[in-house]
């Protein structure tokens, strides 16, 4: 019986590994997570507030999501870094409980890229190289935008 149970357990373990591998192929950032963490996310997929605690492992330097005040809210208004820097989403991302969590996380990622790209494009079109208070700009804007835009300016000079 013990041998039979061990074979059954091995079969279950291989099936679980295959399932998790497929999830990782669907959303490659899941490769940064242990099996236990991935299972926690999949189990809590209906509640973005429970998934949020894993954001720092899925996305570099995203520590929190700014969610709606109501505990039932599924709106994601911004991403927040470890330093407290916030990147607002306009419009907010809606975490849909009927979708796979991978779809919501992909939307968070796409919105992050889109938001920063729009901000960078706006800076590029509106920037006045001669009349800007650089210290105010550096301390009051998104660090990634400041860094990327500074490199653009440096290469154009």
C-alpha positions as CSV (number, residue, x, y, z in Angstrom):
1,X,0.0,0.0,0.0
2,X,2.8,2.4,0.9
3,X,4.5,1.9,-2.5
4,X,1.1,2.4,-4.3
5,X,0.5,5.6,-2.3
6,X,4.0,6.9,-3.1
7,X,3.4,6.3,-6.8
8,X,0.1,8.1,-6.6
9,X,1.8,11.0,-4.7
10,X,4.5,11.2,-7.4
11,X,1.9,11.4,-10.1
12,X,0.0,14.2,-8.2
13,X,3.3,16.1,-7.7
14,X,4.2,15.8,-11.4
15,X,0.7,17.0,-12.4
16,X,1.0,20.0,-10.0
17,X,4.4,20.8,-11.4
18,X,3.1,20.7,-15.0
19,X,0.1,22.9,-14.0
20,X,2.4,25.5,-12.4
21,X,4.8,25.4,-15.4
22,X,1.9,26.2,-17.7
23,X,0.9,29.1,-15.5
24,X,4.5,30.4,-15.6
25,X,4.4,30.1,-19.4
26,X,1.2,32.2,-19.5
27,X,2.7,34.9,-17.3
28,X,6.5,34.6,-17.2
29,X,6.9,36.9,-14.1
30,X,5.6,33.9,-12.2
31,X,9.1,32.3,-12.6
32,X,10.2,34.7,-9.9
33,X,7.9,32.9,-7.4
34,X,8.3,29.7,-5.5
35,X,5.6,27.0,-6.0
36,X,4.1,27.9,-2.6
37,X,3.8,31.6,-3.5
38,X,2.4,30.9,-6.9
39,X,-0.2,28.5,-5.3
40,X,-1.1,31.3,-2.8
41,X,-1.7,33.7,-5.7
42,X,-3.8,31.3,-7.7
43,X,-5.8,30.4,-4.6
44,X,-6.5,34.1,-3.9
45,X,-7.1,35.1,-7.5
46,X,-10.5,36.4,-6.7
47,X,-9.2,39.0,-4.2
48,X,-6.6,41.4,-5.5
49,X,-5.9,42.5,-2.0
50,X,-4.5,39.1,-1.1
51,X,-2.4,39.0,-4.3
52,X,-1.0,42.4,-3.7
53,X,1.4,41.1,-1.0
54,X,3.3,39.2,-3.7
55,X,3.7,42.3,-6.0
56,X,7.3,43.0,-4.9
57,X,8.3,39.5,-6.1
58,X,6.5,39.7,-9.4
59,X,7.4,43.3,-10.3
60,X,10.7,45.0,-9.6
61,X,10.2,47.7,-6.8
62,X,6.4,47.6,-6.8
63,X,5.6,47.2,-3.1
64,X,1.9,48.1,-3.1
65,X,-1.1,48.8,-5.2
66,X,-3.3,51.8,-4.5
67,X,-6.7,50.2,-4.3
68,X,-10.1,51.6,-3.8
69,X,-11.0,52.6,-0.2
70,X,-13.9,50.2,-0.1
71,X,-12.7,46.7,0.8
72,X,-14.9,45.3,-2.0
73,X,-13.4,47.7,-4.6
74,X,-11.5,46.0,-7.4
75,X,-10.0,49.2,-8.9
76,X,-6.3,49.7,-9.0
77,X,-5.5,53.4,-9.0
78,X,-1.7,53.4,-8.8
79,X,1.4,51.4,-8.2
80,X,3.6,52.4,-5.3
81,X,7.4,51.8,-5.0
82,X,9.4,50.9,-1.9
83,X,10.4,54.6,-1.7
84,X,6.7,55.6,-1.7
85,X,6.8,56.9,-5.2
86,X,3.4,56.5,-6.8
87,X,2.5,56.1,-10.5
88,X,-1.1,56.8,-11.0
89,X,-3.2,54.9,-13.6
90,X,-5.6,56.9,-15.7
91,X,-8.1,55.3,-16.0
92,X,-7.7,52.8,-13.2
93,X,-7.1,49.1,-13.9
94,X,-10.1,46.9,-12.9
95,X,-9.3,43.6,-11.4
96,X,-11.9,41.3,-12.7
97,X,-12.6,38.3,-10.5
98,X,-14.0,36.3,-13.4
99,X,-10.7,36.5,-15.3
100,X,-7.5,34.6,-14.6
101,X,-5.2,36.5,-12.3
102,X,-2.6,36.4,-15.1
103,X,-4.8,38.7,-17.1
104,X,-5.1,41.2,-14.3
105,X,-1.3,41.1,-13.7
106,X,-0.6,41.5,-17.4
107,X,-2.9,44.6,-17.5
108,X,-1.1,46.1,-14.5
109,X,2.2,45.6,-16.3
110,X,0.9,47.0,-19.6
111,X,-0.6,50.0,-17.9
112,X,2.6,50.6,-16.0
113,X,4.6,50.7,-19.3
114,X,1.9,52.8,-21.0
115,X,1.8,55.3,-18.2
116,X,5.5,55.9,-18.0
117,X,5.8,56.0,-21.8
118,X,3.1,58.7,-22.0
119,X,4.7,60.7,-19.2
120,X,8.1,60.5,-21.0
121,X,6.6,61.5,-24.3
122,X,4.9,64.5,-22.7
123,X,8.1,65.6,-21.1
124,X,10.0,65.3,-24.4
125,X,7.5,67.4,-26.3
126,X,7.1,70.1,-23.6
127,X,10.6,70.3,-22.1
128,X,12.4,73.6,-22.2
129,X,16.1,72.8,-21.8
130,X,16.9,76.3,-20.6
131,X,14.1,77.3,-18.3
132,X,13.4,74.3,-16.0
133,X,14.0,74.1,-12.2
134,X,15.9,70.8,-12.3
135,X,15.8,70.2,-8.6
136,X,12.0,70.6,-8.5
137,X,11.6,68.4,-11.5
138,X,13.9,65.6,-10.1
139,X,12.2,65.6,-6.7
140,X,8.6,65.9,-7.9
141,X,8.4,63.5,-10.8
142,X,8.6,59.8,-11.4
143,X,12.1,58.6,-10.9
144,X,12.1,56.3,-13.9
145,X,10.9,59.2,-16.1
146,X,13.5,61.6,-14.7
147,X,16.3,59.0,-15.3
148,X,15.3,58.1,-18.8
149,X,14.7,61.7,-19.8
150,X,18.0,62.9,-18.3
151,X,19.7,60.3,-20.6
152,X,17.8,61.5,-23.6
153,X,18.8,65.1,-22.9
154,X,22.4,64.1,-22.3
155,X,22.6,62.3,-25.7
156,X,21.0,65.3,-27.5
157,X,23.4,67.9,-26.2
